[in-house]
Amino acid sequence: MVKPQLEELKQQSKELVSDSVETLREYLRLPTISAQNSAIPETVEYVVKMIQDAGGEAQVLDDLGGNPVVYAFFAAGEQGNSSKTLLFYNHYDVQPPEPLDEWNSEPFNPVVENGILFARGVSDNKGDLVARLTAIKVLQKAAGGLPCNIKFMIEGEEEIGSPNLEPYLVKYKDLFAADACIWEFGGKDEEERISMVAGIKGMAYLELSCTGADIDMHSSVGAYVDNAAWRLVQALATMKNQQNEILVEGFYDGIIPPTEEELEAVHAIPFDEEGVSRLYGLKRPLITAAKGQDPREAMVFEPTMTICGIVSGYTGEGSKTVLPKNARAKVDCRLVPGQDPDYILECVEKHLEKHGFHDVKVTSLNGQKAYRSDFNHPFIKHVIATANEVYEAGSVLAPNSAGTGPMYIFGEQLQLPVVSTGVGWVQSKAHAPNESIRLQDFEQGIVHMAYMLLGLPSALEQKVENIEA
């Protein structure tokens, strides 16, 4: 790897960071909530403007349904290697801000307090996109320009499971073709190390529903009428026991066990149980404690089944004596490599039928497979090496995130290594009230992306040489 002038990059980044923060604040004012179809057209317009302001070409893809996908291209400079291409994956949509009463400021009115920028979407994922575009600006000012071609895929449905993304990736496969990919997110852990992942968990997001009558009834008829809410709760209770073991037959079929290298990587991840408890205000011990299980291994290698919400009957203030006509529950299952979301759906349906709950309907709302990149790929080693030079506390790499995203289809369609890193921190609170990033991390993220890009062509050439050998 060619050794770039890191101190020079730091200075150049510092000169641009103030304007970039203002750009980010404007971006954050757009309430781009895909779940509510809010502010999509104006956000797409603003994303295109940011790309063009950074010197790139933008193309809006909207011919296959769903929210538009934005494609961006930045050509290698005169002294760059135009045969090598890096793809950035980002998304412009954000989670709903509720509960609003738990925010200390307006979620779409970004504020800075003590060097921390608060707003919905700042860590997931608008801050990372602006940091990456700023890194490109930094390199464009340097002699020779960009060291390789750079592409972006910026979608608008990640927060609702990217239901329409795969057709775009299939149709425009050549447009998004690249040698490697930097994924959307990342941040610093409890020990201030930059935390990265080389994969992601999959998901089977299900809705279970039960209908017992055409109308809500007076609760007195509960003496002889079955209750849809109780029926659904009893069905859910057959799927997971008090030891938090998932009881659905076939749920664990096909799971690919972790390698020794992946286990070692996970054991290097810091985990502060007391810190986690304080951060979330936990009222009970971690469920891994009762099992004698390492929470880090569970987070990365174990599938989950979570009730995300239950709705039935009357939930307003005061009392209303009602026997509800129906009940619905949202259940997400985080999956690991080897599991298939369609198969999980079948297993749940068969389980409910077997246990006598033929009247409980199961609908799939989102299905994605898990993905892990090759730990030994030179691209991943290059990203780690440059991070260790930029970040004083160093870095830590996990085989996969505990969260979910459409990484599998990137690996399947584009056949490239993927690693995720970003500008968040341990208290970013993505998806929660008071989401934030620290401005110092935003600036360091710019430096890392610029520094990583400078040595990227030679790292990618190393892979080619290995294959040829």
C-alpha positions as CSV (number, residue, x, y, z in Angstrom):
1,M,0.0,0.0,0.0
2,V,1.3,3.5,-0.9
3,K,1.8,5.5,2.3
4,P,-0.3,8.7,1.9
5,Q,0.2,11.9,3.9
6,L,-2.3,11.3,6.7
7,E,-1.6,14.7,8.4
8,E,-2.3,16.5,5.2
9,L,-5.6,14.7,4.8
10,K,-6.6,15.6,8.4
11,Q,-5.9,19.3,7.6
12,Q,-7.8,19.2,4.4
13,S,-10.8,17.5,6.1
14,K,-10.8,20.1,8.8
15,E,-11.1,22.9,6.2
16,L,-14.2,21.3,4.8
17,V,-16.0,19.9,7.8
18,S,-17.8,23.1,8.8
19,D,-19.6,23.4,5.4
20,S,-20.2,19.6,5.5
21,V,-22.0,19.9,8.8
22,E,-24.2,22.6,7.4
23,T,-25.0,20.4,4.4
24,L,-25.8,17.6,6.8
25,R,-28.1,19.8,8.9
26,E,-30.1,20.7,5.8
27,Y,-30.3,17.1,4.8
28,L,-31.6,16.2,8.3
29,R,-34.4,18.7,8.2
30,L,-36.1,16.6,5.6
31,P,-38.4,14.1,7.4
32,T,-37.7,11.2,5.1
33,I,-39.8,8.5,6.7
34,S,-40.3,5.7,4.3
35,A,-42.8,3.9,6.5
36,Q,-45.0,7.0,6.1
37,N,-44.0,7.9,2.6
38,S,-42.9,11.3,3.8
39,A,-40.6,13.7,2.0
40,I,-39.3,11.2,-0.5
41,P,-39.2,13.4,-3.7
42,E,-37.6,16.4,-2.0
43,T,-35.0,14.1,-0.3
44,V,-34.1,12.5,-3.7
45,E,-33.7,16.0,-5.2
46,Y,-31.4,17.0,-2.3
47,V,-29.3,13.8,-2.6
48,V,-28.8,14.5,-6.3
49,K,-27.8,18.0,-5.5
50,M,-25.2,16.9,-2.9
51,I,-23.7,14.4,-5.5
52,Q,-23.5,17.1,-8.2
53,D,-22.0,19.6,-5.7
54,A,-19.3,17.0,-5.0
55,G,-18.5,16.7,-8.7
56,G,-20.3,13.5,-9.4
57,E,-22.9,12.3,-11.9
58,A,-26.3,11.3,-10.6
59,Q,-29.0,9.2,-12.1
60,V,-32.4,8.6,-10.5
61,L,-33.8,5.0,-11.0
62,D,-37.5,4.8,-10.5
63,D,-38.8,2.5,-13.2
64,L,-39.2,-0.7,-11.1
65,G,-41.5,0.6,-8.3
66,G,-40.9,1.7,-4.7
67,N,-39.0,4.7,-3.7
68,P,-36.3,5.9,-6.2
69,V,-32.8,4.5,-6.1
70,V,-30.1,7.1,-6.7
71,Y,-27.0,6.0,-8.6
72,A,-23.8,8.2,-8.4
73,F,-20.5,8.0,-10.3
74,F,-17.2,9.7,-9.7
75,A,-14.4,9.0,-12.2
76,A,-10.9,8.3,-11.2
77,G,-8.5,11.3,-11.5
78,E,-5.7,11.6,-14.1
79,Q,-3.3,9.7,-11.9
80,G,-5.9,7.3,-10.6
81,N,-6.6,3.7,-11.5
82,S,-9.8,3.7,-13.6
83,S,-9.9,-0.1,-13.7
84,K,-10.7,-0.3,-10.0
85,T,-14.1,0.7,-8.5
86,L,-15.4,1.1,-5.0
87,L,-19.2,1.0,-4.3
88,F,-20.7,2.8,-1.3
89,Y,-24.1,1.7,-0.1
90,N,-26.3,4.2,1.7
91,H,-29.9,5.0,2.3
92,Y,-31.7,8.3,2.5
93,D,-34.8,7.1,4.5
94,V,-35.0,7.2,8.3
95,Q,-37.1,5.6,11.0
96,P,-40.2,7.3,12.4
97,P,-39.2,9.6,15.4
98,E,-41.9,8.4,17.8
99,P,-42.1,8.5,20.8
100,L,-41.9,12.3,20.4
101,D,-42.2,13.1,24.1
102,E,-38.8,11.3,24.8
103,W,-36.8,13.7,22.5
104,N,-34.9,16.5,24.1
105,S,-35.2,18.5,20.9
106,E,-37.3,18.4,17.7
107,P,-36.2,15.3,15.8
108,F,-36.1,17.1,12.4
109,N,-34.6,20.3,13.7
110,P,-30.9,19.3,14.2
111,V,-29.1,20.9,17.2
112,V,-25.5,20.7,18.4
113,E,-24.8,20.5,22.1
114,N,-21.3,19.9,23.5
115,G,-20.0,18.8,20.1
116,I,-22.9,16.3,19.6
117,L,-25.3,16.7,16.7
118,F,-28.9,15.4,17.5
119,A,-31.5,14.6,14.9
120,R,-33.4,11.7,13.5
121,G,-31.3,9.9,10.9
122,V,-28.0,11.5,11.7
123,S,-26.3,8.2,12.5
124,D,-28.6,6.0,10.5
125,N,-27.7,6.9,7.8
126,K,-27.5,10.5,6.6
127,G,-24.3,11.4,8.5
128,D,-22.4,8.6,6.8
129,L,-23.4,9.7,3.3
130,V,-22.3,13.3,3.8
131,A,-19.0,12.1,5.4
132,R,-18.3,10.0,2.3
133,L,-19.1,12.7,-0.1
134,T,-16.9,15.1,1.8
135,A,-14.0,12.5,1.7
136,I,-14.4,12.6,-2.1
137,K,-14.1,16.4,-2.1
138,V,-11.0,16.2,0.0
139,L,-9.3,13.8,-2.5
140,Q,-10.5,15.9,-5.5
141,K,-8.5,18.8,-4.1
142,A,-5.3,16.7,-4.0
143,A,-2.9,16.3,-6.9
144,G,-4.1,13.6,-9.2
145,G,-7.7,13.5,-8.0
146,L,-9.5,10.3,-7.0
147,P,-7.4,7.2,-6.9
148,C,-10.1,5.0,-8.4
149,N,-13.7,5.1,-9.7
150,I,-16.4,5.6,-7.0
151,K,-20.0,4.6,-7.2
152,F,-22.9,5.0,-4.8
153,M,-26.2,3.2,-4.5
154,I,-28.5,5.3,-2.3
155,E,-31.9,3.8,-1.7
156,G,-35.0,5.0,0.1
157,E,-36.6,1.9,1.6
158,E,-33.9,0.4,3.9
159,E,-35.9,1.2,7.0
160,I,-38.9,-0.8,5.7
161,G,-36.8,-3.8,4.7
162,S,-35.7,-2.8,1.1
163,P,-38.7,-4.6,-0.5
164,N,-38.1,-3.2,-4.0
165,L,-34.3,-3.1,-4.1
166,E,-33.4,-6.5,-5.5
167,P,-35.1,-5.9,-9.0
168,Y,-33.0,-2.7,-9.3
169,L,-29.8,-4.5,-8.4
170,V,-30.6,-7.3,-10.9
171,K,-31.6,-4.9,-13.8
172,Y,-28.8,-2.4,-13.2
173,K,-26.2,-5.0,-12.2
174,D,-23.6,-3.6,-14.7
175,L,-24.2,-0.1,-13.5
176,F,-23.4,-1.0,-9.9
177,A,-20.6,-3.4,-10.7
178,A,-17.5,-2.8,-8.5
179,D,-14.6,-4.5,-6.9
180,A,-15.6,-3.9,-3.3
181,C,-18.3,-2.2,-1.2
182,I,-18.4,0.0,1.9
183,W,-21.7,-0.6,3.7
184,E,-23.8,2.0,5.3
185,F,-23.1,2.2,9.0
186,G,-20.6,1.9,11.9
187,G,-19.3,3.7,14.9
188,K,-17.1,3.7,17.9
189,D,-17.6,1.2,20.7
190,E,-17.3,1.5,24.5
191,E,-13.5,1.7,24.3
192,E,-13.6,4.3,21.5
193,R,-12.4,1.8,18.9
194,I,-14.0,2.0,15.5
195,S,-16.4,-1.0,15.2
196,M,-16.8,-2.5,11.8
197,V,-18.6,-5.6,10.5
198,A,-18.0,-7.8,7.4
199,G,-21.5,-9.2,7.3
200,I,-25.1,-8.8,8.5
201,K,-27.9,-10.9,9.9
202,G,-30.9,-11.8,7.9
203,M,-34.6,-11.4,8.9
204,A,-38.0,-13.0,8.7
205,Y,-40.4,-10.3,9.8
206,L,-43.8,-11.8,10.3
207,E,-47.3,-10.6,11.3
208,L,-49.5,-13.0,13.2
209,S,-53.2,-12.2,13.3
210,C,-56.2,-13.8,14.9
211,T,-59.9,-12.9,14.3
212,G,-62.6,-14.1,16.6
213,A,-65.7,-12.0,15.7
214,D,-66.9,-9.3,13.4
215,I,-67.2,-6.7,16.1
216,D,-65.7,-5.9,19.5
217,M,-68.0,-7.2,22.3
218,H,-68.9,-6.4,25.9
219,S,-66.3,-8.2,28.1
220,S,-69.1,-9.9,30.0
221,V,-69.5,-12.3,27.1
222,G,-66.0,-13.6,27.9
223,A,-67.9,-16.2,30.0
224,Y,-68.7,-18.0,26.8
225,V,-66.9,-16.3,23.9
226,D,-63.3,-16.9,23.1
227,N,-60.9,-14.0,23.2
228,A,-58.8,-13.2,20.1
229,A,-56.1,-11.5,22.2
230,W,-55.8,-14.4,24.6
231,R,-55.8,-16.8,21.6
232,L,-52.9,-14.9,20.0
233,V,-50.9,-14.6,23.2
234,Q,-51.3,-18.4,23.8
235,A,-50.1,-19.1,20.3
236,L,-47.0,-16.9,20.7
237,A,-46.2,-18.6,24.0
238,T,-45.8,-21.9,22.3
239,M,-43.1,-20.5,20.1
240,K,-40.6,-19.5,22.8
241,N,-40.3,-20.7,26.4
242,Q,-39.3,-18.9,29.6
243,Q,-35.7,-19.9,29.1
244,N,-35.8,-17.9,25.8
245,E,-35.4,-21.0,23.7
246,I,-37.1,-20.9,20.3
247,L,-39.4,-24.0,20.1
248,V,-40.4,-23.9,16.4
249,E,-39.4,-27.1,14.8
250,G,-37.0,-26.6,12.0
251,F,-36.1,-23.0,13.0
252,Y,-32.4,-23.9,13.5
253,D,-32.1,-26.0,10.3
254,G,-29.2,-25.3,8.0
255,I,-27.3,-22.9,10.3
256,I,-23.6,-22.6,9.3
257,P,-21.4,-22.8,12.4
258,P,-18.8,-20.0,12.9
259,T,-15.2,-20.7,12.1
260,E,-12.5,-20.5,14.7
261,E,-11.3,-17.2,13.1
262,E,-14.8,-15.7,13.4
263,L,-15.1,-16.9,17.0
264,E,-11.8,-15.2,17.9
265,A,-12.9,-12.0,16.2
266,V,-16.1,-12.0,18.3
267,H,-14.3,-12.6,21.5
268,A,-12.2,-9.5,20.8
269,I,-15.3,-7.3,20.8
270,P,-15.7,-5.4,24.0
271,F,-18.9,-5.8,25.9
272,D,-19.8,-3.8,29.0
273,E,-22.8,-5.5,30.6
274,E,-23.3,-2.7,33.2
275,G,-22.8,-0.1,30.5
276,V,-25.5,-1.7,28.3
277,S,-27.8,-1.9,31.3
278,R,-27.4,1.8,32.0
279,L,-27.7,2.8,28.4
280,Y,-31.1,1.2,28.0
281,G,-32.3,1.3,31.6
282,L,-32.7,-2.5,31.7
283,K,-34.9,-3.8,34.6
284,R,-33.8,-7.4,34.4
285,P,-30.5,-9.3,33.8
286,L,-29.4,-10.2,30.3
287,I,-31.1,-13.4,29.1
288,T,-27.7,-14.8,28.2
289,A,-26.7,-14.8,31.9
290,A,-29.3,-17.5,32.7
291,K,-27.9,-19.7,29.9
292,G,-24.3,-19.1,30.8
293,Q,-23.8,-17.8,27.3
294,D,-21.4,-15.1,26.0
295,P,-23.6,-12.2,24.9
296,R,-21.2,-11.4,22.1
297,E,-21.5,-14.8,20.6
298,A,-25.3,-14.6,20.9
299,M,-25.4,-11.2,19.3
300,V,-23.4,-12.3,16.2
301,F,-24.0,-16.0,15.8
302,E,-27.5,-16.8,17.3
303,P,-30.8,-16.2,15.6
304,T,-33.5,-14.5,17.5
305,M,-37.3,-14.3,17.7
306,T,-38.7,-11.0,19.1
307,I,-42.2,-9.7,19.6
308,C,-42.0,-6.2,18.3
309,G,-45.6,-5.2,19.1
310,I,-49.1,-6.4,19.9
311,V,-52.3,-4.6,19.1
312,S,-55.8,-5.6,20.2
313,G,-58.9,-4.1,21.8
314,Y,-58.8,-0.9,23.8
315,T,-55.4,0.7,24.7
316,G,-56.5,4.3,25.5
317,E,-56.7,6.2,28.8
318,G,-58.9,4.8,31.5
319,S,-61.0,1.6,31.2
320,K,-63.2,0.2,28.5
321,T,-64.6,-3.3,29.2
322,V,-64.3,-4.8,25.8
323,L,-63.7,-8.3,24.4
324,P,-61.7,-7.6,21.2
325,K,-62.7,-9.0,17.9
326,N,-59.1,-9.5,16.7
327,A,-55.5,-9.2,17.6
328,R,-52.2,-8.7,15.7
329,A,-48.6,-9.2,16.6
330,K,-45.4,-8.2,14.8
331,V,-42.6,-10.7,15.2
332,D,-39.1,-10.3,13.8
333,C,-36.6,-13.2,13.5
334,R,-33.0,-12.2,13.0
335,L,-31.3,-14.9,11.0
336,V,-27.8,-16.2,10.6
337,P,-26.0,-17.7,7.5
338,G,-27.7,-20.9,6.4
339,Q,-31.2,-19.8,7.4
340,D,-33.9,-18.9,4.8
341,P,-36.7,-16.5,5.6
342,D,-39.2,-18.3,3.4
343,Y,-38.4,-21.6,5.2
344,I,-38.8,-19.9,8.6
345,L,-42.3,-18.7,7.5
346,E,-43.2,-22.3,6.6
347,C,-41.9,-23.6,10.0
348,V,-43.9,-21.1,12.0
349,E,-47.1,-21.9,10.0
350,K,-46.6,-25.7,10.6
351,H,-45.8,-25.1,14.3
352,L,-49.1,-23.2,14.8
353,E,-51.1,-25.8,12.9
354,K,-49.4,-28.6,14.9
355,H,-50.3,-26.9,18.2
356,G,-54.0,-26.3,17.2
357,F,-53.8,-22.7,16.2
358,H,-55.0,-23.1,12.7
359,D,-57.0,-19.8,13.0
360,V,-53.8,-17.8,13.6
361,K,-52.7,-16.4,10.2
362,V,-49.0,-15.7,9.5
363,T,-48.0,-13.1,6.9
364,S,-44.4,-12.3,5.8
365,L,-43.7,-8.6,5.8
366,N,-40.0,-8.8,5.1
367,G,-37.5,-11.5,4.3
368,Q,-33.7,-11.2,3.9
369,K,-30.9,-13.7,4.1
370,A,-27.8,-13.2,6.2
371,Y,-24.4,-12.5,4.6
372,R,-20.7,-12.7,5.6
373,S,-17.7,-11.6,3.6
374,D,-14.4,-13.5,3.5
375,F,-12.3,-12.2,6.5
376,N,-9.1,-12.8,4.5
377,H,-10.0,-10.6,1.5
378,P,-7.3,-8.0,1.0
379,F,-9.9,-5.3,0.8
380,I,-11.2,-6.0,4.3
381,K,-7.6,-6.1,5.6
382,H,-6.9,-2.8,4.0
383,V,-9.9,-1.1,5.6
384,I,-8.8,-2.4,9.0
385,A,-5.2,-1.3,8.5
386,T,-6.2,2.2,7.5
387,A,-8.6,2.5,10.4
388,N,-5.9,1.4,12.8
389,E,-3.8,4.4,11.6
390,V,-6.6,6.9,11.6
391,Y,-8.3,6.0,14.9
392,E,-6.0,6.3,18.0
393,A,-7.8,3.5,19.9
394,G,-7.7,1.2,16.9
395,S,-10.5,-0.9,15.4
396,V,-12.5,-4.1,16.0
397,L,-14.1,-6.2,13.2
398,A,-17.1,-8.5,13.7
399,P,-18.1,-11.3,11.3
400,N,-21.5,-9.7,11.0
401,S,-23.8,-7.1,12.5
402,A,-26.6,-8.0,14.9
403,G,-28.9,-6.0,12.7
404,T,-30.2,-6.6,9.2
405,G,-29.9,-5.0,5.7
406,P,-29.9,-6.1,2.1
407,M,-26.3,-7.1,2.0
408,Y,-27.0,-10.7,0.8
409,I,-28.3,-9.5,-2.6
410,F,-25.2,-7.4,-3.1
411,G,-22.9,-10.4,-2.5
412,E,-25.1,-12.6,-4.6
413,Q,-25.5,-10.2,-7.6
414,L,-22.2,-8.3,-7.5
415,Q,-19.9,-10.9,-6.1
416,L,-17.8,-8.5,-4.0
417,P,-16.5,-8.2,-0.4
418,V,-18.4,-5.9,1.9
419,V,-17.4,-4.2,5.1
420,S,-19.3,-1.6,7.1
421,T,-17.9,1.4,8.9
422,G,-19.3,4.8,9.8
423,V,-19.4,7.9,12.0
424,G,-21.6,6.8,14.9
425,W,-20.7,6.1,18.5
426,V,-21.8,3.8,21.3
427,Q,-24.6,6.3,22.3
428,S,-25.8,7.1,18.8
429,K,-29.2,5.6,19.7
430,A,-30.2,4.8,16.1
431,H,-34.0,4.1,15.9
432,A,-34.5,5.6,19.3
433,P,-35.2,9.2,20.6
434,N,-32.2,11.6,20.7
435,E,-30.3,9.9,17.9
436,S,-26.8,11.5,17.6
437,I,-23.3,11.6,16.3
438,R,-20.3,13.4,17.7
439,L,-18.8,16.0,15.3
440,Q,-15.2,14.7,16.1
441,D,-16.3,11.3,14.9
442,F,-17.8,12.8,11.8
443,E,-14.5,14.5,11.0
444,Q,-12.5,11.3,11.7
445,G,-14.9,9.3,9.4
446,I,-14.1,11.7,6.6
447,V,-10.4,11.3,7.1
448,H,-10.6,7.5,7.2
449,M,-12.6,7.3,4.0
450,A,-10.2,9.5,2.2
451,Y,-7.2,7.7,3.6
452,M,-8.6,4.3,2.8
453,L,-9.4,5.3,-0.8
454,L,-5.8,6.4,-1.4
455,G,-4.4,3.0,-1.0
456,L,-7.4,1.0,-2.3
457,P,-6.2,0.3,-5.9
458,S,-3.0,-1.4,-4.7
459,A,-5.0,-3.5,-2.1
460,L,-7.4,-4.6,-4.9
461,E,-4.5,-5.5,-7.2
462,Q,-3.3,-7.8,-4.5
463,K,-6.5,-9.9,-4.8
464,V,-6.0,-10.1,-8.6
465,E,-2.4,-11.3,-8.1
466,N,-3.6,-14.0,-5.6
467,I,-6.2,-15.3,-8.0
468,E,-3.8,-15.4,-10.9
469,A,-1.2,-17.2,-8.8
